[in-house]
Amino acid sequence: LPPHAQENSKKQDKLLAHESGFLGDDYSKLQPDPGNSDWLMYLANPDVLNKSDTFVLDPVKVFLVPEAQQHEIAQADLDKLADYFTKAIKDELEAGHYKLVTDPGPGVMTLRFAITHVEPNGGKTNAVMSGSEAVAAHAVVPVPGASELVPRLKVGSVSIEGEMVDSQSGQVEMAFMTSKSGRRFFSGLKAFQKWGDIDAAFRHWAKNFRERLDKAHAS
């Protein structure tokens, strides 16, 4: 292989090593994104993003590292993590004047996201969750002062996976995963010392995702 192809293949292998199982059989379709070396992406056709402006947003799911013990992590923390990211995506789509609906329909795309490789602050010891088992989150209302509480989850090196699915046919139109590690993932923010730091980081990522949609619509 030419040097650039070898480099892309190495990046692809490195990212796929972190797959959670959320994307099912679609990992094999992912290819390095020319516009962002930290993404692997699949598009069913080049025009899918600029033709999509109405979405059903599924609640974000959280995938723990396989070694994490479920009983060591408070369900409220997992719910809060997913709720912050779900709300961040929702707010950004609305800010971009995209339509959010609750029912499938012609031209309506379902957006599914997962936060993967989440682990407790105590580390990865004592395995419990089997493989890629997910913890589906439901919406919760943050309690007053929640932004000041120390999170019990390590999210600095999490990955994000997602897909856009035709709400009627079920066909996957877009799939992706990204796996920047540590502080680089959220563009240089300081270590996550409060829930507010995590919320700000998710909002930053959601804004970048919305800007990707905006760019496709402008082309």
C-alpha beads as a LAMMPS data file, in Angstrom:
LAMMPS data file: protein, C-alpha beads

219 atoms
218 bonds

1 atom types
1 bond types

-500.0 500.0 xlo xhi
-500.0 500.0 ylo yhi
-500.0 500.0 zlo zhi

Masses

1 110.0

Atoms # bond

1 1 1 0.000 0.000 0.000
2 1 1 1.136 3.604 -0.586
3 1 1 2.301 5.431 2.577
4 1 1 -0.896 7.510 2.900
5 1 1 -3.054 4.390 2.523
6 1 1 -1.011 2.589 5.175
7 1 1 -1.427 5.553 7.534
8 1 1 -5.195 5.617 6.980
9 1 1 -5.374 1.880 7.579
10 1 1 -3.502 2.244 10.887
11 1 1 -5.852 5.024 12.017
12 1 1 -8.836 2.915 11.047
13 1 1 -7.542 -0.101 12.970
14 1 1 -6.796 2.052 16.018
15 1 1 -10.306 3.499 16.100
16 1 1 -12.044 0.200 15.388
17 1 1 -10.211 -1.322 18.335
18 1 1 -12.530 0.795 20.480
19 1 1 -15.800 -0.287 18.876
20 1 1 -18.600 -0.869 21.395
21 1 1 -21.063 -2.878 19.297
22 1 1 -23.538 0.024 19.136
23 1 1 -23.254 0.222 15.335
24 1 1 -23.964 -3.471 14.823
25 1 1 -22.663 -4.716 11.477
26 1 1 -21.745 -1.270 10.152
27 1 1 -18.193 -1.038 11.530
28 1 1 -16.863 -2.787 8.433
29 1 1 -18.242 0.050 6.287
30 1 1 -16.436 2.821 8.156
31 1 1 -13.603 4.630 6.384
32 1 1 -11.293 7.477 7.501
33 1 1 -12.984 10.835 7.018
34 1 1 -10.848 13.040 4.720
35 1 1 -11.972 16.140 6.612
36 1 1 -11.188 14.861 10.112
37 1 1 -8.583 12.196 10.798
38 1 1 -10.145 11.365 14.170
39 1 1 -13.379 10.187 12.546
40 1 1 -14.340 7.023 10.741
41 1 1 -17.461 7.487 8.645
42 1 1 -19.853 5.747 6.296
43 1 1 -22.272 7.596 4.007
44 1 1 -24.790 5.638 1.962
45 1 1 -24.575 8.408 -0.638
46 1 1 -22.701 11.747 -0.761
47 1 1 -25.889 13.832 -0.582
48 1 1 -27.437 12.286 2.502
49 1 1 -26.427 15.094 4.877
50 1 1 -27.532 18.024 2.733
51 1 1 -30.917 16.378 2.142
52 1 1 -31.595 15.776 5.849
53 1 1 -33.224 18.488 7.955
54 1 1 -35.926 16.708 10.006
55 1 1 -34.932 14.330 12.766
56 1 1 -36.178 12.016 15.474
57 1 1 -33.559 12.148 18.250
58 1 1 -33.292 8.934 20.227
59 1 1 -32.115 9.159 23.853
60 1 1 -28.336 8.823 24.025
61 1 1 -27.009 5.484 25.280
62 1 1 -24.008 4.933 27.524
63 1 1 -21.614 2.012 27.074
64 1 1 -19.298 1.165 29.953
65 1 1 -15.829 -0.229 29.471
66 1 1 -16.200 -4.027 29.539
67 1 1 -14.232 -4.255 32.783
68 1 1 -16.401 -1.820 34.742
69 1 1 -18.610 -3.135 37.499
70 1 1 -22.194 -2.058 37.016
71 1 1 -22.869 -1.834 40.719
72 1 1 -19.923 0.545 41.205
73 1 1 -21.550 3.198 39.033
74 1 1 -24.662 5.031 40.187
75 1 1 -27.458 4.787 37.623
76 1 1 -28.185 8.465 38.316
77 1 1 -24.704 9.338 37.043
78 1 1 -25.200 7.355 33.842
79 1 1 -28.608 8.976 33.349
80 1 1 -27.149 12.421 33.896
81 1 1 -24.306 11.805 31.448
82 1 1 -26.743 10.703 28.740
83 1 1 -29.195 13.493 29.523
84 1 1 -26.528 16.184 29.151
85 1 1 -25.475 14.863 25.750
86 1 1 -29.046 14.346 24.509
87 1 1 -29.954 17.904 25.482
88 1 1 -26.771 19.300 23.919
89 1 1 -27.587 17.673 20.573
90 1 1 -31.235 18.768 20.777
91 1 1 -30.302 22.383 21.569
92 1 1 -27.790 22.587 18.718
93 1 1 -30.186 21.127 16.145
94 1 1 -32.849 23.617 17.193
95 1 1 -30.304 26.452 17.069
96 1 1 -29.548 25.434 13.486
97 1 1 -33.280 25.540 12.652
98 1 1 -33.465 21.816 12.021
99 1 1 -36.815 20.205 12.782
100 1 1 -37.170 17.763 15.640
101 1 1 -40.183 15.468 15.536
102 1 1 -41.309 12.429 17.499
103 1 1 -42.778 10.238 14.754
104 1 1 -41.291 8.572 11.651
105 1 1 -42.260 9.963 8.275
106 1 1 -41.095 10.646 4.710
107 1 1 -37.688 12.327 4.755
108 1 1 -37.400 12.015 8.542
109 1 1 -34.082 10.664 9.831
110 1 1 -33.566 9.030 13.208
111 1 1 -30.382 10.126 14.971
112 1 1 -28.833 7.642 17.395
113 1 1 -25.801 8.434 19.534
114 1 1 -23.788 6.535 22.106
115 1 1 -21.127 7.611 24.586
116 1 1 -18.757 4.672 24.796
117 1 1 -15.793 3.567 26.906
118 1 1 -17.109 5.254 30.043
119 1 1 -15.491 4.030 33.235
120 1 1 -15.751 4.858 36.937
121 1 1 -13.207 7.263 38.377
122 1 1 -11.814 4.344 40.373
123 1 1 -10.548 2.670 37.200
124 1 1 -11.413 -0.458 35.223
125 1 1 -11.062 -3.106 37.923
126 1 1 -13.484 -6.000 38.435
127 1 1 -15.364 -6.841 35.261
128 1 1 -19.115 -7.212 35.269
129 1 1 -20.761 -5.911 32.124
130 1 1 -20.614 -8.432 29.319
131 1 1 -18.850 -7.139 26.242
132 1 1 -20.746 -4.247 24.697
133 1 1 -23.854 -4.339 26.865
134 1 1 -25.401 -0.868 26.896
135 1 1 -27.105 1.095 29.595
136 1 1 -29.996 2.959 27.993
137 1 1 -30.543 6.296 29.646
138 1 1 -33.718 8.196 30.308
139 1 1 -34.060 11.930 30.720
140 1 1 -33.444 13.310 34.181
141 1 1 -33.568 16.832 35.544
142 1 1 -30.238 17.913 37.047
143 1 1 -30.565 18.871 40.704
144 1 1 -29.658 22.410 41.827
145 1 1 -25.917 22.705 42.214
146 1 1 -25.273 19.588 40.147
147 1 1 -22.645 21.425 38.122
148 1 1 -20.543 21.725 41.273
149 1 1 -20.589 18.044 42.217
150 1 1 -17.608 15.879 41.369
151 1 1 -18.603 13.271 38.742
152 1 1 -17.855 9.646 39.546
153 1 1 -17.262 8.812 35.896
154 1 1 -14.142 9.168 33.793
155 1 1 -15.147 10.696 30.467
156 1 1 -11.936 12.320 29.294
157 1 1 -11.152 9.456 26.936
158 1 1 -14.652 8.435 25.895
159 1 1 -15.572 7.711 22.300
160 1 1 -18.731 8.783 20.527
161 1 1 -20.526 6.628 17.978
162 1 1 -23.611 7.509 16.007
163 1 1 -25.788 6.838 13.030
164 1 1 -28.494 8.444 10.941
165 1 1 -31.237 6.017 9.941
166 1 1 -34.156 6.474 7.562
167 1 1 -37.093 6.518 9.982
168 1 1 -39.349 4.585 7.614
169 1 1 -37.128 2.059 5.860
170 1 1 -34.622 1.551 8.674
171 1 1 -31.732 1.928 6.225
172 1 1 -28.542 3.324 7.752
173 1 1 -27.717 6.463 5.763
174 1 1 -24.724 7.543 7.859
175 1 1 -22.607 5.941 10.572
176 1 1 -19.511 7.189 12.381
177 1 1 -17.271 6.778 15.357
178 1 1 -14.664 9.079 16.818
179 1 1 -12.118 8.398 19.499
180 1 1 -9.970 11.344 20.468
181 1 1 -8.398 10.550 23.782
182 1 1 -8.055 12.681 26.875
183 1 1 -8.397 16.424 26.731
184 1 1 -7.936 16.535 22.958
185 1 1 -11.380 15.020 22.581
186 1 1 -12.994 18.241 23.755
187 1 1 -10.499 20.683 22.260
188 1 1 -8.263 21.465 25.173
189 1 1 -10.782 21.848 27.979
190 1 1 -9.300 21.287 31.409
191 1 1 -9.802 18.017 33.227
192 1 1 -13.440 17.315 34.049
193 1 1 -13.705 18.332 37.690
194 1 1 -17.427 19.155 37.723
195 1 1 -20.547 18.040 35.894
196 1 1 -20.589 21.500 34.343
197 1 1 -17.281 20.704 32.629
198 1 1 -18.792 17.591 31.066
199 1 1 -21.886 19.526 29.977
200 1 1 -19.721 22.200 28.328
201 1 1 -17.660 19.534 26.571
202 1 1 -20.732 17.784 25.168
203 1 1 -22.143 21.112 23.984
204 1 1 -18.898 21.843 22.188
205 1 1 -19.024 18.457 20.435
206 1 1 -22.718 18.897 19.574
207 1 1 -21.961 22.282 18.028
208 1 1 -19.288 20.711 15.821
209 1 1 -21.767 18.058 14.703
210 1 1 -24.366 20.692 13.835
211 1 1 -21.734 22.697 11.927
212 1 1 -20.991 19.569 9.889
213 1 1 -24.673 19.462 8.918
214 1 1 -24.654 23.193 8.167
215 1 1 -21.646 22.808 5.882
216 1 1 -23.338 19.996 3.968
217 1 1 -26.498 22.092 3.515
218 1 1 -24.479 25.063 2.289
219 1 1 -22.658 23.041 -0.384

Bonds

1 1 1 2
2 1 2 3
3 1 3 4
4 1 4 5
5 1 5 6
6 1 6 7
7 1 7 8
8 1 8 9
9 1 9 10
10 1 10 11
11 1 11 12
12 1 12 13
13 1 13 14
14 1 14 15
15 1 15 16
16 1 16 17
17 1 17 18
18 1 18 19
19 1 19 20
20 1 20 21
21 1 21 22
22 1 22 23
23 1 23 24
24 1 24 25
25 1 25 26
26 1 26 27
27 1 27 28
28 1 28 29
29 1 29 30
30 1 30 31
31 1 31 32
32 1 32 33
33 1 33 34
34 1 34 35
35 1 35 36
36 1 36 37
37 1 37 38
38 1 38 39
39 1 39 40
40 1 40 41
41 1 41 42
42 1 42 43
43 1 43 44
44 1 44 45
45 1 45 46
46 1 46 47
47 1 47 48
48 1 48 49
49 1 49 50
50 1 50 51
51 1 51 52
52 1 52 53
53 1 53 54
54 1 54 55
55 1 55 56
56 1 56 57
57 1 57 58
58 1 58 59
59 1 59 60
60 1 60 61
61 1 61 62
62 1 62 63
63 1 63 64
64 1 64 65
65 1 65 66
66 1 66 67
67 1 67 68
68 1 68 69
69 1 69 70
70 1 70 71
71 1 71 72
72 1 72 73
73 1 73 74
74 1 74 75
75 1 75 76
76 1 76 77
77 1 77 78
78 1 78 79
79 1 79 80
80 1 80 81
81 1 81 82
82 1 82 83
83 1 83 84
84 1 84 85
85 1 85 86
86 1 86 87
87 1 87 88
88 1 88 89
89 1 89 90
90 1 90 91
91 1 91 92
92 1 92 93
93 1 93 94
94 1 94 95
95 1 95 96
96 1 96 97
97 1 97 98
98 1 98 99
99 1 99 100
100 1 100 101
101 1 101 102
102 1 102 103
103 1 103 104
104 1 104 105
105 1 105 106
106 1 106 107
107 1 107 108
108 1 108 109
109 1 109 110
110 1 110 111
111 1 111 112
112 1 112 113
113 1 113 114
114 1 114 115
115 1 115 116
116 1 116 117
117 1 117 118
118 1 118 119
119 1 119 120
120 1 120 121
121 1 121 122
122 1 122 123
123 1 123 124
124 1 124 125
125 1 125 126
126 1 126 127
127 1 127 128
128 1 128 129
129 1 129 130
130 1 130 131
131 1 131 132
132 1 132 133
133 1 133 134
134 1 134 135
135 1 135 136
136 1 136 137
137 1 137 138
138 1 138 139
139 1 139 140
140 1 140 141
141 1 141 142
142 1 142 143
143 1 143 144
144 1 144 145
145 1 145 146
146 1 146 147
147 1 147 148
148 1 148 149
149 1 149 150
150 1 150 151
151 1 151 152
152 1 152 153
153 1 153 154
154 1 154 155
155 1 155 156
156 1 156 157
157 1 157 158
158 1 158 159
159 1 159 160
160 1 160 161
161 1 161 162
162 1 162 163
163 1 163 164
164 1 164 165
165 1 165 166
166 1 166 167
167 1 167 168
168 1 168 169
169 1 169 170
170 1 170 171
171 1 171 172
172 1 172 173
173 1 173 174
174 1 174 175
175 1 175 176
176 1 176 177
177 1 177 178
178 1 178 179
179 1 179 180
180 1 180 181
181 1 181 182
182 1 182 183
183 1 183 184
184 1 184 185
185 1 185 186
186 1 186 187
187 1 187 188
188 1 188 189
189 1 189 190
190 1 190 191
191 1 191 192
192 1 192 193
193 1 193 194
194 1 194 195
195 1 195 196
196 1 196 197
197 1 197 198
198 1 198 199
199 1 199 200
200 1 200 201
201 1 201 202
202 1 202 203
203 1 203 204
204 1 204 205
205 1 205 206
206 1 206 207
207 1 207 208
208 1 208 209
209 1 209 210
210 1 210 211
211 1 211 212
212 1 212 213
213 1 213 214
214 1 214 215
215 1 215 216
216 1 216 217
217 1 217 218
218 1 218 219
